[in-house]
Amino acid sequence: CGRRSTERFSEDVDIAVCTYEKGNAILSRLIEEGAVETVGVVVADEVDMLQDAHRGFLLEVLLTKLRYYCPAIQLIAMTATLPNLVDVGTWLGGSNYATDYRPVPLFEMALVGRR
């Protein structure tokens, strides 16, 4: 987990909504304290960020720690644009669900020039 984390996490917290960076810090602290069993569910949105040159590695580290230290955790990874969905699902040890359903139509347009 690297150097000792100074992240404070109250025992009164049932749900944490945070960035990958904050989530990684919280998870590192829970690992250091031997309290990872208190984590039951993690929802990771925008998992396509794995491809990001600046933040992708941290998401990969976070997901790897979750798989290693919390093997019984329910991990829900969501993305709308991940090209290798099956590979990531296999890596995470999960099942894939994909759909093309859209409740409203999606229109794509491009503005060229000022008009």
N, C-alpha and C positions, 0 to 999 in steps of 0.2 A: 504493500500500500504506500510505500514511500515514507517520507518524513511524517512525524506525528501531526495529525490534523488538529487545528484549533477550532474547527467548526463546532458550534454549539447546537444541539438538537434536543429540544425538550421532550421528556417522556409523555407529556400531555398531548402531543401532536399525533393525530390519527391519519391525516392526509397532508402530503407536501406537494405543492405544485411549484416546480422549479426548472431552471435551465439544466442542460447536461453537466455543466461545470459545477453547479451547486449540488446536483444529485450525486455526482462523483465524490464530492467532498463529504457529503452526508454519509454515503455508503462507506467510504474509507473510515470515517469515525465509528460507525456501527461495527465494522470489522475489527477495529482496534479494541473496542469495548466488548467484543464477543456478543453483540446484540443483533446480529443479522437475522436471527430467527424472528425478530419483530416485524420484518418486512414480509408482507403477504402478496401484494400485487404491485407491479410497476407497469405503467402505461408510458411507452416511449413514442412520441409523435414525431413526424418528419424524419423517419429513419433513413430516408434518402440522403440525409446529411452525412452518412458514412462516406459518401463520395467527396465531401467538402475537404479541400486541402488544408484548411485552417482549424476546423472543429471536428472533422470526421474521426480523427484518431482518438479524441476524448470520448466520443460516443462508443467507439469500438472497445475502449478500455472499460467503460461503464458496463456495457453489455457482457463483456467477458467476465468481469468481476461478479456480476449477477449470476451468470451461468455456473461459475466455479464455487462461489461462497454461498449461494442460495439456490441449490439445484431443484428444490421443491416449489420455488416461487412461481406465481402465475405472471408471465411476462407477455404483455400485449404490445406488439410493435406495429405502428401504423405508418403508412406512406401512400402517397398518390402517384408517385413518379419513379419508383425503384425498378430499374430494368432487370435486375437479377433477383427478383422476389423469391424464387424457389431456392436459390443458393443461400440467401440470408435466412430463410425459414429453416433450412436444413442445418445451418450453422447454429442457430438458436435452439435447435431441437424441437421445433414446433410444427404446427400445421399451417398451411397457407389458405387464405380466403381472399379471392379476388372477384371483383364485379365491375361491370361497365355501366351499371345503373346510375342514372343521374336524375334526381327529383325535378330539376329544372334544366332547360337546355343550356349548353355551353357554347358561347360564340367566341370565336377567335378573330381578331382584327389587327391590322397593322396600320399605323399612321406614318406616312412618308411625307416629309416636308411640313408645311404649315397648314395645309388644307385638310 
